[in-house]
Amino acid sequence: MGDKLQPVITSMRYRIGIDARFVLRPLRGMPQYVYMLCQRLPKVMPNVDFYFFINRQFEYNDEISHYEQRLSRFSKFPNVTLVNIDAETEILWEQWLLPKQLKKYKINLFHMPGNRVCLLSRVKQITTTHDLMEWHSLNIFRYYKGRTLKENFYFLRQKAYLWAVYRLGLVFSDHILTISNYSIGDITSTFPTLKGKVSYVYHGIPKGFVPPTNPILKNGVLMLGGDSHQKNPENMLKAWAQLPKELQKEHPLTILGFVGGEDSIISKTIRALGIENDIVIKGWVTEDELIQAMQTSKVFIFASREEGFGFPLVQSMASGTPVVTSEADVLIEIGQDAVCSAKAEDFLALSSAVRSLLTDEQLYNEKVKKGLTISSKFTWEHTAEHIASTYLTLLK
């Protein structure tokens, strides 16, 4: 996971812009992806001038002290310039203010790595479209009865914007990067005209997701606290609740990163199953706390109905903890034969898979070994080198 970067040298001193807004947000999923790229690309392309465009005014940014620490690391690169564009809304930032700055700084190529496209700029552009979950769930003309007319108009505007980003923006882009072979298939089957300008490269793994240095007694089942329909938390909770009582006692369930309320599907399912006193629920955790949980848990259950990639799957395998997944295409693609899987809706089969890993030592050790082998191939160095080569192709 620490492969040496191979520099990609350009014949000219190009200017490449990157939408780095996600670096200022809590580092999970897409923000983690953008942050890792912004750390590595200036090293891979040392004779390219990079311009990282950010938005300090966005209301959902991380704590200032957290993101300033990240930004300070970029300032150490001699070929990186930070450009702040304050805007209260994403649409204003992406489609009105950003094009002016791209022109001002004479950007040769612009990369939007977070499922967005700048529609109003003529600068050559590459987008990372991680998945099409936003597109597939888009119902533009749905009217929400519990909301006011003004609120419904706001949601209509937002959905119309997303429609334009995907339907028009992807066609407008010069190249589309994605993060799995599954996502390429989904993108090109949904938008057949895009065939020929889509490529994929897997994510890497952040430092620290490694097996514990000293042998430890692992115990417990771990799941994450995403409570959307896509994350399928109700069936993961039911799967653990189906375990024999002695296994539940020996391997309690811990839920990390839960930020929902009493009306969330996680809270409702826990009450319905009567397991309130048998599990541990924690809110947002630091990356170090997540690493520790993955290193010390016996099994990680990650049975989403759909994922674009599945960062936690690779992180858990790299930490030496085997995973029970759903049969979502991308999770099978990534996990291969290192995971135990079952249909997302079949909580009995998911429970059986968890039980097998908890009780069959030979199976457990086999999955740990395979998981470590597979996860070792996911490096940010490889990701950055692929993206740098794609930049170079577009700039020629």
JOSULZI-V819429 format. One record per pair of residues at least 4 apart in sequence whose C-alpha atoms are under 6 Angstrom apart, sorted by the first residue. I is the first residue (numbers start at 1). J is the second residue. D is the distance in Angstrom with one decimal. If there is no record, write none. Layout:
# JOSULZI-V819429
I,J,D
I,J,D
This chain:
# JOSULZI-V819429
1,376,5.9
1,379,5.1
5,381,5.6
7,44,4.3
7,45,5.8
8,44,5.7
8,45,5.2
13,48,5.4
14,48,5.2
15,49,4.8
15,50,5.9
15,107,5.1
15,108,5.3
16,50,5.0
16,107,5.8
16,108,5.9
16,109,5.0
16,110,5.8
17,50,5.7
17,51,4.6
17,52,5.9
17,110,4.6
18,52,5.0
18,110,5.8
18,111,4.8
19,53,5.1
19,112,5.1
20,52,5.5
20,53,5.4
20,54,5.3
21,54,4.4
21,55,5.7
22,31,4.6
23,31,5.6
23,35,5.2
24,61,5.4
24,62,5.8
24,67,4.9
25,61,4.4
25,62,4.5
26,62,5.1
27,31,5.1
27,32,4.9
28,32,5.3
37,41,5.8
41,384,5.8
42,46,5.6
49,79,4.8
50,79,5.9
50,80,4.8
51,80,5.8
51,81,4.8
51,82,5.9
52,82,4.9
52,83,6.0
53,83,4.8
53,84,5.8
54,84,4.9
55,84,5.5
55,85,5.1
55,86,5.0
56,86,6.0
57,86,5.2
57,87,5.9
58,88,5.7
64,68,5.9
87,93,5.6
90,94,5.9
91,95,5.8
92,96,5.3
93,97,5.1
93,98,5.7
94,98,5.4
94,118,5.7
95,118,5.7
95,120,5.8
99,121,5.2
102,107,5.4
109,124,5.0
109,125,5.7
110,125,4.8
111,125,5.9
111,126,4.8
111,127,5.6
112,127,4.7
113,127,5.5
113,128,4.4
114,128,6.0
115,128,5.8
115,129,4.5
117,165,5.9
117,169,5.4
125,173,5.5
125,174,5.4
126,173,5.8
126,174,5.7
126,175,4.8
126,176,5.8
127,176,5.1
128,176,5.8
128,177,4.5
128,178,5.5
129,178,5.2
130,178,5.1
130,179,5.7
130,308,5.9
131,183,5.8
131,308,4.8
140,159,5.5
147,151,5.9
163,167,5.7
164,168,5.1
165,169,4.5
166,170,5.5
175,197,5.2
176,198,4.7
177,198,5.8
177,199,5.2
177,200,5.5
178,200,4.6
179,200,5.1
179,201,5.2
179,202,5.0
180,200,5.6
182,330,5.6
185,189,5.9
187,191,5.9
188,192,4.8
188,194,5.8
188,195,5.6
201,383,6.0
204,378,4.5
204,379,3.9
204,380,4.1
205,379,5.9
209,291,5.8
209,315,5.8
209,318,5.7
209,319,5.1
210,318,5.3
210,319,4.2
211,319,4.3
211,320,4.9
212,295,6.0
218,296,4.9
218,297,5.3
218,298,4.9
219,251,5.4
219,297,5.1
219,298,4.7
220,251,3.7
220,252,4.9
220,253,5.9
220,297,5.1
220,298,5.4
221,251,5.9
221,253,4.8
221,297,5.9
221,298,6.0
221,299,5.0
221,300,5.8
222,253,5.8
222,254,5.0
222,300,4.7
223,255,5.0
223,300,6.0
223,301,5.4
224,255,5.3
224,256,4.8
224,257,6.0
225,255,5.6
225,256,5.4
225,257,4.8
225,258,4.1
226,231,6.0
227,233,6.0
230,304,5.9
230,305,5.1
230,306,5.6
231,304,4.3
232,304,5.1
232,305,5.9
234,269,5.9
235,239,6.0
235,347,5.2
238,347,6.0
239,347,4.8
239,350,5.7
239,351,4.2
240,351,6.0
247,251,5.7
248,252,5.2
252,279,5.9
253,279,5.0
254,279,5.9
254,280,4.7
254,281,5.9
255,281,4.8
256,282,5.0
256,283,6.0
257,282,6.0
257,283,4.4
257,284,4.2
258,283,4.6
259,283,5.6
260,264,5.6
262,267,5.5
265,269,5.9
270,275,5.7
270,276,6.0
285,289,5.9
293,297,5.9
294,316,5.7
295,319,5.3
299,321,5.9
299,322,5.6
299,323,6.0
300,323,4.8
301,323,5.7
301,324,4.7
302,325,4.9
303,325,4.3
303,326,4.2
303,344,5.9
305,344,5.7
306,328,5.7
312,316,6.0
314,375,5.7
316,321,5.4
317,321,5.4
317,322,5.8
317,371,4.6
317,372,5.7
318,372,5.2
318,375,5.4
320,368,5.5
322,367,5.9
322,368,5.4
323,339,5.3
324,339,5.8
324,340,4.8
324,341,5.5
325,341,4.7
326,341,5.2
326,342,5.0
326,343,5.2
326,344,4.8
327,341,5.9
327,342,5.6
327,343,5.3
331,335,5.7
332,336,5.2
335,339,5.6
338,367,4.9
338,370,5.0
338,371,5.0
342,349,5.8
342,350,5.5
347,351,5.9
356,360,5.5
357,364,5.2
367,371,5.9
371,375,6.0
380,384,6.0
